[in-house]
Amino acid sequence: MVNQVQRSFNGLDQLTTEYQATGGAVNTSTTPKVQYGYDTIANGSRMTSMTYPNGRVLNYNYGTPGSL
């Protein structure tokens, strides 16, 4: 069997969920997935989090422009 990847996107064509089955077809109920979170800003949106299959969350924090 071949590995299969399935991706879901939001209305802005941003990746929201990615499933990867290592032994065949994706089953969205049981296949491990990575989820991506976004916020909206004045000129678009940007990724704010990534959640791994084990539940670990990686948060992305953005400073304000000119705050260095």
All heavy atoms as TSV, in Angstrom:
chain	resi	resn	atom	element	x	y	z
A	1	MET	N	N	0.837	-1.192	0.000
A	1	MET	CA	C	0.000	0.000	0.000
A	1	MET	C	C	0.873	1.243	0.000
A	1	MET	O	O	1.944	1.266	0.556
A	1	MET	CB	C	-0.882	0.030	1.239
A	1	MET	CG	C	-2.059	-0.868	1.199
A	1	MET	SD	S	-3.545	0.082	1.400
A	1	MET	CE	C	-4.563	-0.908	0.369
A	2	VAL	N	N	0.323	2.278	-0.546
A	2	VAL	CA	C	1.025	3.539	-0.650
A	2	VAL	C	C	0.537	4.489	0.439
A	2	VAL	O	O	-0.613	4.426	0.862
A	2	VAL	CB	C	0.753	4.177	-2.034
A	2	VAL	CG1	C	1.608	5.404	-2.243
A	2	VAL	CG2	C	0.972	3.173	-3.141
A	3	ASN	N	N	1.417	5.360	0.906
A	3	ASN	CA	C	1.007	6.382	1.867
A	3	ASN	C	C	0.042	7.345	1.195
A	3	ASN	O	O	0.135	7.589	-0.002
A	3	ASN	CB	C	2.209	7.168	2.372
A	3	ASN	CG	C	3.138	6.324	3.192
A	3	ASN	OD1	O	2.845	5.184	3.521
A	3	ASN	ND2	N	4.281	6.878	3.530
A	4	GLN	N	N	-0.862	7.912	1.976
A	4	GLN	CA	C	-1.795	8.884	1.430
A	4	GLN	C	C	-1.819	10.108	2.326
A	4	GLN	O	O	-1.791	9.991	3.556
A	4	GLN	CB	C	-3.198	8.305	1.316
A	4	GLN	CG	C	-4.176	9.249	0.659
A	4	GLN	CD	C	-5.576	8.657	0.531
A	4	GLN	OE1	O	-5.918	7.677	1.171
A	4	GLN	NE2	N	-6.376	9.274	-0.306
A	5	VAL	N	N	-1.883	11.279	1.694
A	5	VAL	CA	C	-1.989	12.550	2.403
A	5	VAL	C	C	-3.277	13.223	1.952
A	5	VAL	O	O	-3.618	13.198	0.775
A	5	VAL	CB	C	-0.775	13.466	2.100
A	5	VAL	CG1	C	-0.955	14.845	2.697
A	5	VAL	CG2	C	0.498	12.824	2.612
A	6	GLN	N	N	-3.990	13.799	2.906
A	6	GLN	CA	C	-5.202	14.550	2.580
A	6	GLN	C	C	-5.124	15.882	3.296
A	6	GLN	O	O	-4.780	15.942	4.482
A	6	GLN	CB	C	-6.439	13.786	3.034
A	6	GLN	CG	C	-7.747	14.493	2.732
A	6	GLN	CD	C	-8.944	13.633	3.109
A	6	GLN	OE1	O	-8.936	12.421	2.957
A	6	GLN	NE2	N	-9.971	14.274	3.626
A	7	ARG	N	N	-5.450	16.945	2.582
A	7	ARG	CA	C	-5.368	18.293	3.153
A	7	ARG	C	C	-6.715	18.985	3.080
A	7	ARG	O	O	-7.450	18.809	2.124
A	7	ARG	CB	C	-4.324	19.115	2.395
A	7	ARG	CG	C	-2.919	18.568	2.557
A	7	ARG	CD	C	-1.903	19.381	1.774
A	7	ARG	NE	N	-0.575	18.862	2.012
A	7	ARG	CZ	C	0.114	18.148	1.122
A	7	ARG	NH1	N	-0.397	17.882	-0.060
A	7	ARG	NH2	N	1.313	17.704	1.426
A	8	SER	N	N	-6.995	19.815	4.096
A	8	SER	CA	C	-8.201	20.640	4.123
A	8	SER	C	C	-7.783	22.099	4.193
A	8	SER	O	O	-6.795	22.433	4.863
A	8	SER	CB	C	-9.062	20.310	5.339
A	8	SER	OG	O	-9.467	18.971	5.315
A	9	PHE	N	N	-8.546	22.958	3.528
A	9	PHE	CA	C	-8.226	24.380	3.455
A	9	PHE	C	C	-9.428	25.211	3.888
A	9	PHE	O	O	-10.570	24.776	3.740
A	9	PHE	CB	C	-7.834	24.762	2.023
A	9	PHE	CG	C	-6.604	24.049	1.540
A	9	PHE	CD1	C	-6.691	22.794	0.970
A	9	PHE	CD2	C	-5.357	24.626	1.676
A	9	PHE	CE1	C	-5.554	22.118	0.533
A	9	PHE	CE2	C	-4.214	23.966	1.241
A	9	PHE	CZ	C	-4.318	22.713	0.668
A	10	ASN	N	N	-9.169	26.427	4.391
A	10	ASN	CA	C	-10.253	27.336	4.748
A	10	ASN	C	C	-10.622	28.200	3.544
A	10	ASN	O	O	-10.072	28.010	2.450
A	10	ASN	CB	C	-9.889	28.172	5.981
A	10	ASN	CG	C	-8.727	29.111	5.749
A	10	ASN	OD1	O	-8.335	29.414	4.628
A	10	ASN	ND2	N	-8.141	29.599	6.839
A	11	GLY	N	N	-11.500	29.161	3.742
A	11	GLY	CA	C	-11.955	30.021	2.659
A	11	GLY	C	C	-10.886	30.926	2.079
A	11	GLY	O	O	-11.073	31.488	1.002
A	12	LEU	N	N	-9.764	31.068	2.772
A	12	LEU	CA	C	-8.649	31.871	2.268
A	12	LEU	C	C	-7.561	30.996	1.643
A	12	LEU	O	O	-6.448	31.457	1.413
A	12	LEU	CB	C	-8.047	32.713	3.405
A	12	LEU	CG	C	-8.982	33.744	4.032
A	12	LEU	CD1	C	-8.322	34.402	5.238
A	12	LEU	CD2	C	-9.395	34.783	3.008
A	13	ASP	N	N	-7.903	29.733	1.379
A	13	ASP	CA	C	-6.954	28.759	0.815
A	13	ASP	C	C	-5.745	28.510	1.713
A	13	ASP	O	O	-4.651	28.220	1.242
A	13	ASP	CB	C	-6.490	29.160	-0.584
A	13	ASP	CG	C	-7.549	28.876	-1.636
A	13	ASP	OD1	O	-8.368	27.960	-1.416
A	13	ASP	OD2	O	-7.548	29.556	-2.681
A	14	GLN	N	N	-5.940	28.621	3.017
A	14	GLN	CA	C	-4.880	28.304	3.967
A	14	GLN	C	C	-5.077	26.874	4.462
A	14	GLN	O	O	-6.205	26.452	4.737
A	14	GLN	CB	C	-4.928	29.269	5.155
A	14	GLN	CG	C	-4.624	30.694	4.761
A	14	GLN	CD	C	-4.981	31.664	5.859
A	14	GLN	OE1	O	-6.040	31.570	6.461
A	14	GLN	NE2	N	-4.084	32.610	6.113
A	15	LEU	N	N	-3.993	26.167	4.592
A	15	LEU	CA	C	-4.031	24.797	5.083
A	15	LEU	C	C	-4.510	24.787	6.532
A	15	LEU	O	O	-3.943	25.472	7.384
A	15	LEU	CB	C	-2.631	24.191	4.987
A	15	LEU	CG	C	-2.455	22.760	5.451
A	15	LEU	CD1	C	-3.285	21.803	4.594
A	15	LEU	CD2	C	-0.985	22.378	5.396
A	16	THR	N	N	-5.589	24.030	6.807
A	16	THR	CA	C	-6.114	23.968	8.174
A	16	THR	C	C	-5.882	22.608	8.817
A	16	THR	O	O	-5.691	22.523	10.019
A	16	THR	CB	C	-7.614	24.289	8.210
A	16	THR	OG1	O	-8.306	23.394	7.328
A	16	THR	CG2	C	-7.867	25.735	7.809
A	17	THR	N	N	-5.909	21.539	8.028
A	17	THR	CA	C	-5.697	20.192	8.556
A	17	THR	C	C	-4.961	19.370	7.521
A	17	THR	O	O	-5.253	19.443	6.329
A	17	THR	CB	C	-7.036	19.493	8.892
A	17	THR	OG1	O	-7.826	20.343	9.707
A	17	THR	CG2	C	-6.804	18.173	9.606
A	18	GLU	N	N	-3.993	18.578	7.990
A	18	GLU	CA	C	-3.262	17.689	7.101
A	18	GLU	C	C	-3.201	16.305	7.745
A	18	GLU	O	O	-2.710	16.162	8.858
A	18	GLU	CB	C	-1.856	18.219	6.850
A	18	GLU	CG	C	-1.074	17.402	5.843
A	18	GLU	CD	C	0.235	18.075	5.482
A	18	GLU	OE1	O	0.927	18.575	6.387
A	18	GLU	OE2	O	0.551	18.090	4.290
A	19	TYR	N	N	-3.737	15.319	7.053
A	19	TYR	CA	C	-3.729	13.934	7.501
A	19	TYR	C	C	-2.660	13.190	6.719
A	19	TYR	O	O	-2.470	13.435	5.526
A	19	TYR	CB	C	-5.068	13.256	7.190
A	19	TYR	CG	C	-6.266	13.901	7.826
A	19	TYR	CD1	C	-6.959	14.914	7.181
A	19	TYR	CD2	C	-6.726	13.484	9.067
A	19	TYR	CE1	C	-8.083	15.502	7.747
A	19	TYR	CE2	C	-7.847	14.057	9.654
A	19	TYR	CZ	C	-8.520	15.064	8.981
A	19	TYR	OH	O	-9.629	15.638	9.555
A	20	GLN	N	N	-1.977	12.234	7.381
A	20	GLN	CA	C	-1.025	11.391	6.671
A	20	GLN	C	C	-1.171	9.959	7.153
A	20	GLN	O	O	-0.861	9.634	8.299
A	20	GLN	CB	C	0.415	11.852	6.854
A	20	GLN	CG	C	1.372	11.010	6.030
A	20	GLN	CD	C	2.803	11.508	6.088
A	20	GLN	OE1	O	3.116	12.459	6.790
A	20	GLN	NE2	N	3.676	10.869	5.344
A	21	ALA	N	N	-1.645	9.110	6.249
A	21	ALA	CA	C	-1.778	7.688	6.539
A	21	ALA	C	C	-0.523	6.982	6.044
A	21	ALA	O	O	-0.113	7.169	4.905
A	21	ALA	CB	C	-3.012	7.121	5.842
A	22	THR	N	N	0.103	6.190	6.891
A	22	THR	CA	C	1.357	5.531	6.511
A	22	THR	C	C	1.155	4.125	5.968
A	22	THR	O	O	2.108	3.511	5.513
A	22	THR	CB	C	2.322	5.472	7.711
A	22	THR	OG1	O	1.667	4.782	8.781
A	22	THR	CG2	C	2.712	6.864	8.162
A	23	GLY	N	N	-0.061	3.627	6.024
A	23	GLY	CA	C	-0.276	2.266	5.548
A	23	GLY	C	C	-1.471	2.110	4.637
A	23	GLY	O	O	-2.082	1.056	4.594
A	24	GLY	N	N	-1.848	3.156	3.925
A	24	GLY	CA	C	-2.994	3.060	3.048
A	24	GLY	C	C	-3.773	4.347	2.995
A	24	GLY	O	O	-3.220	5.434	3.089
A	25	ALA	N	N	-5.082	4.210	2.874
A	25	ALA	CA	C	-5.953	5.364	2.686
A	25	ALA	C	C	-6.166	6.137	3.986
A	25	ALA	O	O	-6.123	5.584	5.077
A	25	ALA	CB	C	-7.308	4.904	2.148
A	26	VAL	N	N	-6.419	7.427	3.838
A	26	VAL	CA	C	-6.736	8.295	4.970
A	26	VAL	C	C	-8.147	7.994	5.450
A	26	VAL	O	O	-9.081	7.864	4.669
A	26	VAL	CB	C	-6.628	9.785	4.569
A	26	VAL	CG1	C	-7.264	10.689	5.608
A	26	VAL	CG2	C	-5.173	10.177	4.346
A	27	ASN	N	N	-8.286	7.880	6.769
A	27	ASN	CA	C	-9.582	7.814	7.426
A	27	ASN	C	C	-9.580	8.996	8.388
A	27	ASN	O	O	-8.842	8.992	9.375
A	27	ASN	CB	C	-9.755	6.494	8.178
A	27	ASN	CG	C	-11.041	6.412	8.961
A	27	ASN	OD1	O	-11.613	7.415	9.373
A	27	ASN	ND2	N	-11.501	5.195	9.183
A	28	THR	N	N	-10.402	10.015	8.127
A	28	THR	CA	C	-10.331	11.250	8.909
A	28	THR	C	C	-10.713	11.050	10.378
A	28	THR	O	O	-10.446	11.921	11.205
A	28	THR	CB	C	-11.201	12.359	8.294
A	28	THR	OG1	O	-12.548	11.888	8.187
A	28	THR	CG2	C	-10.674	12.747	6.920
A	29	SER	N	N	-11.291	9.908	10.713
A	29	SER	CA	C	-11.622	9.628	12.114
A	29	SER	C	C	-10.442	9.053	12.886
A	29	SER	O	O	-10.361	9.214	14.110
A	29	SER	CB	C	-12.781	8.638	12.202
A	29	SER	OG	O	-13.938	9.192	11.631
A	30	THR	N	N	-9.517	8.382	12.188
A	30	THR	CA	C	-8.439	7.671	12.886
A	30	THR	C	C	-7.025	8.040	12.433
A	30	THR	O	O	-6.070	7.763	13.147
A	30	THR	CB	C	-8.617	6.148	12.713
A	30	THR	OG1	O	-8.600	5.833	11.322
A	30	THR	CG2	C	-9.919	5.675	13.340
A	31	THR	N	N	-6.879	8.629	11.276
A	31	THR	CA	C	-5.550	8.954	10.750
A	31	THR	C	C	-4.956	10.137	11.515
A	31	THR	O	O	-5.650	11.127	11.766
A	31	THR	CB	C	-5.647	9.313	9.256
A	31	THR	OG1	O	-6.160	8.176	8.544
A	31	THR	CG2	C	-4.288	9.685	8.676
A	32	PRO	N	N	-3.678	10.052	11.902
A	32	PRO	CA	C	-3.024	11.183	12.582
A	32	PRO	C	C	-3.093	12.447	11.724
A	32	PRO	O	O	-3.008	12.392	10.492
A	32	PRO	CB	C	-1.575	10.726	12.743
A	32	PRO	CG	C	-1.659	9.234	12.737
A	32	PRO	CD	C	-2.768	8.911	11.776
A	33	LYS	N	N	-3.255	13.588	12.402
A	33	LYS	CA	C	-3.392	14.852	11.681
A	33	LYS	C	C	-2.638	15.963	12.390
A	33	LYS	O	O	-2.399	15.910	13.591
A	33	LYS	CB	C	-4.860	15.241	11.551
A	33	LYS	CG	C	-5.524	15.527	12.889
A	33	LYS	CD	C	-7.009	15.795	12.725
A	33	LYS	CE	C	-7.661	15.954	14.100
A	33	LYS	NZ	N	-9.104	16.055	14.003
A	34	VAL	N	N	-2.280	16.957	11.606
A	34	VAL	CA	C	-1.725	18.204	12.112
A	34	VAL	C	C	-2.738	19.282	11.771
A	34	VAL	O	O	-3.246	19.336	10.647
A	34	VAL	CB	C	-0.353	18.518	11.473
A	34	VAL	CG1	C	0.162	19.876	11.920
A	34	VAL	CG2	C	0.654	17.430	11.812
A	35	GLN	N	N	-3.061	20.133	12.757
A	35	GLN	CA	C	-4.026	21.198	12.533
A	35	GLN	C	C	-3.340	22.553	12.655
A	35	GLN	O	O	-2.443	22.729	13.490
A	35	GLN	CB	C	-5.171	21.113	13.538
A	35	GLN	CG	C	-6.001	19.855	13.330
A	35	GLN	CD	C	-7.124	19.745	14.344
A	35	GLN	OE1	O	-6.874	19.416	15.490
A	35	GLN	NE2	N	-8.338	20.037	13.905
A	36	TYR	N	N	-3.772	23.494	11.830
A	36	TYR	CA	C	-3.177	24.824	11.778
A	36	TYR	C	C	-4.240	25.861	12.121
A	36	TYR	O	O	-5.354	25.808	11.604
A	36	TYR	CB	C	-2.624	25.103	10.378
A	36	TYR	CG	C	-1.609	24.074	9.944
A	36	TYR	CD1	C	-1.994	22.914	9.271
A	36	TYR	CD2	C	-0.258	24.244	10.221
A	36	TYR	CE1	C	-1.069	21.955	8.886
A	36	TYR	CE2	C	0.679	23.290	9.841
A	36	TYR	CZ	C	0.259	22.152	9.172
A	36	TYR	OH	O	1.179	21.208	8.795
A	37	GLY	N	N	-3.884	26.805	13.009
A	37	GLY	CA	C	-4.791	27.880	13.397
A	37	GLY	C	C	-4.311	29.207	12.843
A	37	GLY	O	O	-3.110	29.434	12.712
A	38	TYR	N	N	-5.254	30.090	12.533
A	38	TYR	CA	C	-4.944	31.393	11.945
A	38	TYR	C	C	-5.739	32.483	12.644
A	38	TYR	O	O	-6.814	32.232	13.187
A	38	TYR	CB	C	-5.309	31.411	10.457
A	38	TYR	CG	C	-4.556	30.395	9.641
A	38	TYR	CD1	C	-5.056	29.103	9.470
A	38	TYR	CD2	C	-3.342	30.706	9.054
A	38	TYR	CE1	C	-4.363	28.156	8.739
A	38	TYR	CE2	C	-2.639	29.770	8.311
A	38	TYR	CZ	C	-3.154	28.500	8.161
A	38	TYR	OH	O	-2.462	27.562	7.438
A	39	ASP	N	N	-5.211	33.703	12.617
A	39	ASP	CA	C	-5.994	34.860	13.016
A	39	ASP	C	C	-6.068	35.791	11.822
A	39	ASP	O	O	-5.377	35.604	10.836
A	39	ASP	CB	C	-5.411	35.563	14.246
A	39	ASP	CG	C	-4.110	36.301	13.974
A	39	ASP	OD1	O	-3.561	36.201	12.858
A	39	ASP	OD2	O	-3.611	36.973	14.885
A	40	THR	N	N	-6.931	36.769	11.915
A	40	THR	CA	C	-7.034	37.729	10.825
A	40	THR	C	C	-6.438	39.051	11.284
A	40	THR	O	O	-6.534	39.424	12.449
A	40	THR	CB	C	-8.495	37.939	10.389
A	40	THR	OG1	O	-9.279	38.243	11.539
A	40	THR	CG2	C	-9.051	36.695	9.736
A	41	ILE	N	N	-5.795	39.700	10.361
A	41	ILE	CA	C	-5.210	41.010	10.624
A	41	ILE	C	C	-5.691	41.952	9.530
A	41	ILE	O	O	-6.354	41.530	8.585
A	41	ILE	CB	C	-3.666	40.946	10.686
A	41	ILE	CG1	C	-3.101	40.334	9.413
A	41	ILE	CG2	C	-3.194	40.169	11.893
A	41	ILE	CD1	C	-1.595	40.341	9.325
A	42	ALA	N	N	-5.346	43.207	9.620
A	42	ALA	CA	C	-5.860	44.221	8.699
A	42	ALA	C	C	-5.613	43.867	7.228
A	42	ALA	O	O	-6.465	44.114	6.389
A	42	ALA	CB	C	-5.245	45.572	9.030
A	43	ASN	N	N	-4.482	43.299	6.905
A	43	ASN	CA	C	-4.167	43.031	5.499
A	43	ASN	C	C	-4.064	41.534	5.191
A	43	ASN	O	O	-3.311	41.134	4.326
A	43	ASN	CB	C	-2.882	43.751	5.096
A	43	ASN	CG	C	-1.710	43.352	5.962
A	43	ASN	OD1	O	-1.880	42.646	6.947
A	43	ASN	ND2	N	-0.525	43.796	5.606
A	44	GLY	N	N	-4.817	40.710	5.867
A	44	GLY	CA	C	-4.797	39.277	5.584
A	44	GLY	C	C	-4.947	38.461	6.842
A	44	GLY	O	O	-5.683	38.829	7.736
A	45	SER	N	N	-4.254	37.348	6.901
A	45	SER	CA	C	-4.238	36.537	8.111
A	45	SER	C	C	-2.904	35.815	8.199
A	45	SER	O	O	-2.168	35.722	7.223
A	45	SER	CB	C	-5.419	35.577	8.138
A	45	SER	OG	O	-5.156	34.407	7.453
A	46	ARG	N	N	-2.620	35.312	9.375
A	46	ARG	CA	C	-1.335	34.641	9.559
A	46	ARG	C	C	-1.511	33.465	10.513
A	46	ARG	O	O	-2.406	33.449	11.360
A	46	ARG	CB	C	-0.293	35.615	10.088
A	46	ARG	CG	C	-0.716	36.318	11.354
A	46	ARG	CD	C	0.222	37.444	11.697
A	46	ARG	NE	N	-0.290	38.163	12.850
A	46	ARG	CZ	C	0.207	39.286	13.286
A	46	ARG	NH1	N	1.246	39.838	12.686
A	46	ARG	NH2	N	-0.302	39.895	14.342
A	47	MET	N	N	-0.629	32.499	10.377
A	47	MET	CA	C	-0.710	31.306	11.203
A	47	MET	C	C	-0.377	31.652	12.651
A	47	MET	O	O	0.577	32.371	12.928
A	47	MET	CB	C	0.249	30.226	10.694
A	47	MET	CG	C	0.061	28.911	11.412
A	47	MET	SD	S	0.815	27.490	10.612
A	47	MET	CE	C	2.524	27.941	10.573
A	48	THR	N	N	-1.191	31.119	13.566
A	48	THR	CA	C	-0.975	31.379	14.987
A	48	THR	C	C	-0.644	30.122	15.773
A	48	THR	O	O	-0.088	30.197	16.860
A	48	THR	CB	C	-2.204	32.037	15.628
A	48	THR	OG1	O	-3.337	31.198	15.404
A	48	THR	CG2	C	-2.447	33.417	15.046
A	49	SER	N	N	-0.998	28.943	15.229
A	49	SER	CA	C	-0.716	27.715	15.973
A	49	SER	C	C	-0.651	26.513	15.045
A	49	SER	O	O	-1.200	26.521	13.941
A	49	SER	CB	C	-1.784	27.465	17.038
A	49	SER	OG	O	-3.034	27.208	16.432
A	50	MET	N	N	0.027	25.499	15.541
A	50	MET	CA	C	0.105	24.206	14.860
A	50	MET	C	C	-0.042	23.152	15.948
A	50	MET	O	O	0.685	23.175	16.945
A	50	MET	CB	C	1.448	24.072	14.142
A	50	MET	CG	C	1.574	22.834	13.316
A	50	MET	SD	S	2.957	22.841	12.137
A	50	MET	CE	C	4.315	23.453	13.088
A	51	THR	N	N	-1.011	22.247	15.782
A	51	THR	CA	C	-1.269	21.204	16.764
A	51	THR	C	C	-0.900	19.859	16.163
A	51	THR	O	O	-1.423	19.465	15.122
A	51	THR	CB	C	-2.753	21.203	17.192
A	51	THR	OG1	O	-3.096	22.508	17.661
A	51	THR	CG2	C	-2.998	20.180	18.295
A	52	TYR	N	N	0.011	19.160	16.822
A	52	TYR	CA	C	0.505	17.872	16.353
A	52	TYR	C	C	-0.425	16.739	16.765
A	52	TYR	O	O	-1.256	16.903	17.668
A	52	TYR	CB	C	1.901	17.622	16.924
A	52	TYR	CG	C	2.941	18.567	16.371
A	52	TYR	CD1	C	3.288	19.733	17.055
A	52	TYR	CD2	C	3.570	18.305	15.163
A	52	TYR	CE1	C	4.237	20.606	16.544
A	52	TYR	CE2	C	4.520	19.171	14.645
A	52	TYR	CZ	C	4.845	20.305	15.336
A	52	TYR	OH	O	5.777	21.165	14.825
A	53	PRO	N	N	-0.292	15.567	16.146
A	53	PRO	CA	C	-1.162	14.434	16.487
A	53	PRO	C	C	-1.150	14.049	17.967
A	53	PRO	O	O	-2.153	13.583	18.498
A	53	PRO	CB	C	-0.622	13.292	15.630
A	53	PRO	CG	C	0.026	13.956	14.473
A	53	PRO	CD	C	0.601	15.233	15.037
A	54	ASN	N	N	-0.041	14.269	18.656
A	54	ASN	CA	C	0.041	13.907	20.080
A	54	ASN	C	C	-0.548	14.981	20.990
A	54	ASN	O	O	-0.506	14.869	22.205
A	54	ASN	CB	C	1.484	13.616	20.479
A	54	ASN	CG	C	2.393	14.838	20.396
A	54	ASN	OD1	O	1.957	15.930	20.052
A	54	ASN	ND2	N	3.669	14.639	20.693
A	55	GLY	N	N	-1.091	16.060	20.398
A	55	GLY	CA	C	-1.709	17.123	21.171
A	55	GLY	C	C	-0.795	18.293	21.474
A	55	GLY	O	O	-1.233	19.312	21.989
A	56	ARG	N	N	0.484	18.159	21.180
A	56	ARG	CA	C	1.420	19.262	21.421
A	56	ARG	C	C	1.052	20.444	20.534
A	56	ARG	O	O	0.783	20.288	19.348
A	56	ARG	CB	C	2.839	18.820	21.114
A	56	ARG	CG	C	3.851	19.912	21.312
A	56	ARG	CD	C	5.258	19.456	21.024
A	56	ARG	NE	N	6.155	20.589	21.103
A	56	ARG	CZ	C	7.238	20.716	20.394
A	56	ARG	NH1	N	7.606	19.767	19.563
A	56	ARG	NH2	N	7.993	21.776	20.507
A	57	VAL	N	N	1.044	21.637	21.118
A	57	VAL	CA	C	0.690	22.846	20.384
A	57	VAL	C	C	1.903	23.754	20.287
A	57	VAL	O	O	2.569	24.030	21.286
A	57	VAL	CB	C	-0.475	23.598	21.070
A	57	VAL	CG1	C	-0.794	24.893	20.323
A	57	VAL	CG2	C	-1.700	22.708	21.166
A	58	LEU	N	N	2.177	24.193	19.091
A	58	LEU	CA	C	3.237	25.164	18.838
A	58	LEU	C	C	2.552	26.474	18.490
A	58	LEU	O	O	1.794	26.544	17.523
A	58	LEU	CB	C	4.116	24.697	17.675
A	58	LEU	CG	C	5.254	25.601	17.245
A	58	LEU	CD1	C	6.246	25.790	18.379
A	58	LEU	CD2	C	5.948	25.019	16.031
A	59	ASN	N	N	2.749	27.503	19.307
A	59	ASN	CA	C	2.122	28.807	19.085
A	59	ASN	C	C	3.096	29.754	18.418
A	59	ASN	O	O	4.283	29.787	18.762
A	59	ASN	CB	C	1.639	29.412	20.405
A	59	ASN	CG	C	0.470	28.656	20.976
A	59	ASN	OD1	O	-0.556	28.516	20.327
A	59	ASN	ND2	N	0.631	28.146	22.181
A	60	TYR	N	N	2.590	30.525	17.489
A	60	TYR	CA	C	3.374	31.545	16.805
A	60	TYR	C	C	2.923	32.897	17.333
A	60	TYR	O	O	1.739	33.213	17.303
A	60	TYR	CB	C	3.149	31.485	15.295
A	60	TYR	CG	C	3.689	30.238	14.656
A	60	TYR	CD1	C	2.929	29.086	14.591
A	60	TYR	CD2	C	4.973	30.217	14.130
A	60	TYR	CE1	C	3.422	27.926	14.014
A	60	TYR	CE2	C	5.483	29.054	13.558
A	60	TYR	CZ	C	4.696	27.918	13.501
A	60	TYR	OH	O	5.193	26.788	12.929
A	61	ASN	N	N	3.852	33.673	17.841
A	61	ASN	CA	C	3.556	35.006	18.360
A	61	ASN	C	C	4.263	36.030	17.504
A	61	ASN	O	O	5.440	35.872	17.164
A	61	ASN	CB	C	3.988	35.136	19.822
A	61	ASN	CG	C	3.234	34.199	20.719
A	61	ASN	OD1	O	2.017	34.197	20.716
A	61	ASN	ND2	N	3.951	33.379	21.480
A	62	TYR	N	N	3.556	37.079	17.175
A	62	TYR	CA	C	4.092	38.118	16.322
A	62	TYR	C	C	4.148	39.418	17.111
A	62	TYR	O	O	3.186	39.800	17.759
A	62	TYR	CB	C	3.199	38.318	15.090
A	62	TYR	CG	C	3.052	37.073	14.255
A	62	TYR	CD1	C	2.027	36.156	14.510
A	62	TYR	CD2	C	3.945	36.795	13.235
A	62	TYR	CE1	C	1.899	35.015	13.737
A	62	TYR	CE2	C	3.823	35.644	12.466
A	62	TYR	CZ	C	2.795	34.756	12.729
A	62	TYR	OH	O	2.670	33.629	11.975
A	63	GLY	N	N	5.273	40.090	17.040
A	63	GLY	CA	C	5.385	41.396	17.665
A	63	GLY	C	C	4.710	42.448	16.799
A	63	GLY	O	O	4.341	42.200	15.660
A	64	THR	N	N	4.546	43.616	17.345
A	64	THR	CA	C	3.988	44.708	16.555
A	64	THR	C	C	5.096	45.306	15.704
A	64	THR	O	O	6.260	45.311	16.101
A	64	THR	CB	C	3.364	45.778	17.460
A	64	THR	OG1	O	4.350	46.204	18.386
A	64	THR	CG2	C	2.166	45.227	18.215
A	65	PRO	N	N	4.754	45.810	14.520
A	65	PRO	CA	C	5.787	46.404	13.655
A	65	PRO	C	C	6.532	47.520	14.394
A	65	PRO	O	O	5.932	48.330	15.103
A	65	PRO	CB	C	4.984	46.954	12.488
A	65	PRO	CG	C	3.726	46.169	12.468
A	65	PRO	CD	C	3.437	45.832	13.918
A	66	GLY	N	N	7.815	47.527	14.256
A	66	GLY	CA	C	8.633	48.557	14.878
A	66	GLY	C	C	8.893	48.356	16.358
A	66	GLY	O	O	9.373	49.253	17.030
A	67	SER	N	N	8.610	47.151	16.869
A	67	SER	CA	C	8.776	46.922	18.315
A	67	SER	C	C	10.125	46.292	18.671
A	67	SER	O	O	10.311	45.851	19.764
A	67	SER	CB	C	7.648	46.032	18.830
A	67	SER	OG	O	7.731	44.744	18.244
A	68	LEU	N	N	11.050	46.267	17.742
A	68	LEU	CA	C	12.351	45.641	18.030
A	68	LEU	C	C	13.136	46.439	18.976
A	68	LEU	O	O	13.525	47.271	19.339
A	68	LEU	CB	C	13.130	45.406	16.736
A	68	LEU	CG	C	12.472	44.442	15.762
A	68	LEU	CD1	C	13.303	44.331	14.501
A	68	LEU	CD2	C	12.359	43.077	16.409
